[in-house]
Amino acid sequence: MKIGVVGAGFVGATAAYALLMQGIGRKIVLVDLNKERAQAEADDLYHAVPFASPLEIIAGDYDALAGASVVILAAGVNSASPEETRLELLGRNAEVFKEVVPAVLKAAPNTLLLVATNPVDIMTHLTARYAAEAGVPAGRVIGSGTTLDTARFRALLGRKVGVDSQHVHAYVVGEHGDSEVLTWSNVTVGGISLNEFVAHRDMVLGDVERAEIDEQVRMAAPRIIKGKRATYYGIGSALARIVNVMLHDQRAIMTVCTPHDEIAGVNDVTASLPHLIGGQGVIDSFPLKLQPNEQDALHNSVTIIKRYIEKL
């Protein structure tokens, strides 16, 4: 099974490393405008093969993506200056994707597209539009969305209540960004509601403790970027997990983003919800039963995404 990675920067290369270390796929192809960078990353990764899994890792042009089951889109440009607005940066990345998406689909018309480039909700929406011109249904275009945010939520909550995070079910929905929504009303631990679990364990998890977790989840990326200028280990691992689910049709429920006709009263928008994903991409979505304040927050979050889509 071949996996393509377009964009061999921090996120793309780290995703390839996560795929290698977990033995996902059989061949990884790195494609980048900077061919020297792509070749260097491919060589460095390939030298780790004896310590990991027997994968083939190469660098190539778009034609090397032929037959790829999944292609991760991690390409994009960085901010040109501190004065550049988010919309200006979005416009430049939109132009990049306008070239990249058709080139990928020309080489691999049956592939699944997994978008990692930020702002991921808007870039996924644009990718779906460009892909539609090639006859690709929206369900085959998936963004990493709030997959990592959901993992952060579960990890921090699990630590707080003293339970392995794999037994915590909690979702972050909406925008992958400042307006994302932590759906506290839907949290379960070991199959029972969070409130029941906390009461049973005689714990305190009030507004103050919840606000601390909310802030830690919401501000995780800015803190990491301040300390080391970029985030890539978490998202690289999240991308590898999504790829594994799709390659093996595992039918997992994950908070990826994909285009929707309507979310929280906002039409034609892309945002994260719990989605069932498998070998053909998005199979179904599951709108959550939220408390009124959470529903209002989701509407606000999705509205922010919609405004940028309209401006573009």
Secondary structure, DSSP 8 states (H G I E B T S, - for coil): -EEEEE--SHHHHHHHHHHHHHT-SSEEEEE-SSHHHHHHHHHHHHTTGGGS---EEEE--GGGGTT-SEEEE------SSTT--HHHHHHHHHHHHHHHHHHHHHH-TT-EEEE-SSSHHHHHHHHHHHHHTTT--GGGEEE-TTHHHHHHHHHHHHHHHTS-GGGEE--EEB-SSTT-EE-GGG-EETTEEHHHHHHHTT----HHHHHHHHHHHHTHHHHHHHHHS---HHHHHHHHHHHHHHHTT--EEE--EEEEEEETTEEEEEEE--EEEETTEEEEE------HHHHHHHHHHHHHHHHHHHH-
